[in-house]
């Protein structure tokens, strides 16, 4: 053969290989782009104006849509704090009705301890705090009775009725108001910024956003011992689900940027939910929280839950394995293989649904799983192994297969214990409200605020799971926490509080 033709043919072969490689690369990049688009949730906002940016970084509870709406308001309403500073505390509007709450001195202190003469009344020590019921706002005027001294008892001094417990000592906001604001933000996901705007626009009441935010965070700090008691109860059990999600946090050394912090969740399906705020995602967080725990821990395939020490059996999550195949099916709608695997997994969930519908106990559910789920799992493993060995290793389907096979020993654990779940969906369900709130807050205001927000989220989600009225619970428990004996704090958990209602 002509040497020139040999060279040309070799060059053509090399060129065809290069073109094929480029096509594979373009397909790979196209798959990545499509996968990223599938993960995008919610609309993108335009660039913020300076006024919007100021709100964004000063208020950790505002959506971009709300910022845009706020920027369109008149300047006086948009930034009430720009008004001339008021000397001292702003008085409550006169049009709000006043409801007197008279607190009288104990009857044993109304008479002179020396001669028994009734002590002369000197009026009342008066302060005002904003209170509310539903959408009606009024000023609660706290009047504490003051009694003078008896002429026959020198040095007795003035007797004043005891002050009622407050979340913020000497604060201007009542317990009921603070609880409503807390529930509005962390249960209904309404930012403090919008709550204050609503008070001003609809009721003519101006409250500093910082005043309300600080009061809510004080409540969160008071709840932290309660959450620690809940965590101790959770760790005393034998089954915990775990997950974590991003929680951007403002830091002083990165002005204008957020640090990527995380909110970790440890929970019992249908029971206690504990959130832990940390500035990182390292496995040390899980190891530290789970110290002393002995039992089964269920999570996704994140390596941070590996190497947790002796006494912990790590379970996998079937929902995460199924999600890999579902994503592969979305990327290649005409490919029958990921749909086939998902169909087999649906059979496993059919068994779980049957156990749930028949309200089986753990022994009955275990027997059903061994009879029906175990053969399905064997068929699933065989099919996933076969697919993995026959397709291109870089394909999305094979990556799903490799994830599933890599988690297999952890995925099988549920077949041997009727108390545990097939997946981590209970845990993820508890995380969703926090993620929804994050879309409104955009970030946590500081590292110090993170644990307080975590405590609030733990109480809110635990109350939801236990069907405990959050507002009634907090109105009863929060005022007690300031002076409560720490050795008895377990008596104030949502579980204990609900038990007292039944007794």
C-alpha positions, 0 to 999 in steps of 0.5 A: 500500500502507498505509504501516503495512503497509510498515513492518511488512513491513520490520520482519518482513524485518529480524527474519527476517534477524536470526533467520537470522544468529543461527541461523548464529552458533549453528551456527558456535559449535556447530561450534567446540564439537564440534571442540574436543571432538574434540581432547580426549584423556584424562580430566579430573581433579578439583580437587587437594588442597593435598597433591596440588598440592604434588606437582604443582608440585614433581615434573615427572613425575606424572599427576593419577591418580598424585597422587590415589593418592599423596594417599590414602597414609599421611602418612609414605609420602606425603611421606618428605621430611617426616621429621626431616632425616638428618644427612648422607647416608642410608646404604643399607639393611643388607639389600642385598647388598654386591658388592665391586669391587676396583680395584687400582693399576697394576702399574708403581706397586706398587714403589718407583721408586727401589729397586724394593721392593714398596710396603706395602699400606694397605687400600682407600679405600672408598665405596658407590653404589647399583647395579642389574640388572633388578629386583635392587638391591644396593650396589656397594662401590667399593674403591680400593687404597691403597699406602703410600710406601717408606721409602727414598723420602721424599715419595713419598706414598700411591698410590691406584687410579684412580676409575672414571668417574661420571656424577655425580662422587662421587655415590651412584648408579651409572651403571647406576642413573641410566641405568635411571631415565632410560630409565624416565622418557623411554622408558617414561614412568614419572615419577621420583616413581613410581620413588622410590615403588616403591623405597620400597614394594617394596624398602625403599630411600628415595631423594630425588626430587631426587637422582634427578632431578638425576642424570638431568639431569646425564646430559642435560647430558652428552649435549648435545655428542653431540646437537650432533654429530648435528645437524651430521650432520642439517644436512649432508643434503638433507632434513629434516622439522620439527614443534613441540609445546607443552611447559609450563614452570615459571618463577619469575616465575609461581608456580602457573602454567606458561609455554607453551614449545615442543619443536621437532623436526628429523629425518630419516625413519628416522634422526636426531631432534633436539629443541630446547627453546625458550620460544617458537614464533617462526620465529627458532627454525627459522631459527637451527637451519637455518642453513647447511642446503640442501635440502628442509624438510617441515612443516605449514602453520605460518608459522614455517617460511616465509622460511627463506632461500635454498637451502631448498625448503619442502614441505607435508604431505598428512596435515595437508591430509587431517586438515582434511577428516577433521575436517569429516567428523566434524562433518558425518557426512552431508555427502558432500563431505569424504568424497569428498576424503578418498577421492581422497587415499587413492588417493595413499596407495595409490601410496605403499603400493605403493612401500613394499611393493615396496621401491622405491628413490628412482628407482623411486618417483619414476617411479611417482609421475609415472605414477600420483600426478600425475594423481590430484593434478590431479584432487584440485586440480580437485575442491577448487577446485570445492567451494571456489567453490560452498559457504559460505566459513564452512563447515568444508569450505571452510576445508579446501579453502582450506588445501589450495589455499594449500599446493598448491605445497608439496604438489606438491614430493614428485612431483618427488623420490623421496627425500622423503615425501608427508607429515610422519608420520615427524616426528609419530611421533617426537613422540608419545612426547614428548607421551605423556611430557608427560601424565605430567610435566605440565611441565618444571621450569625453563627450564634443564632444558629443553635437557637434557630435549631432549637426552635425548629426541633420544637416546631417539628416535634410538635407537628409530629405529635399533634401538639398545638405549638402556640398553646405549648409555647405559651405555657412552657416558655414563661416557666423556663427562666426559673425552671430547675434544669434537673426537671426540664424533661417535664417540659418537653412536648411529649411530657406536656402532651401526656399531662393533657391526657391525665 
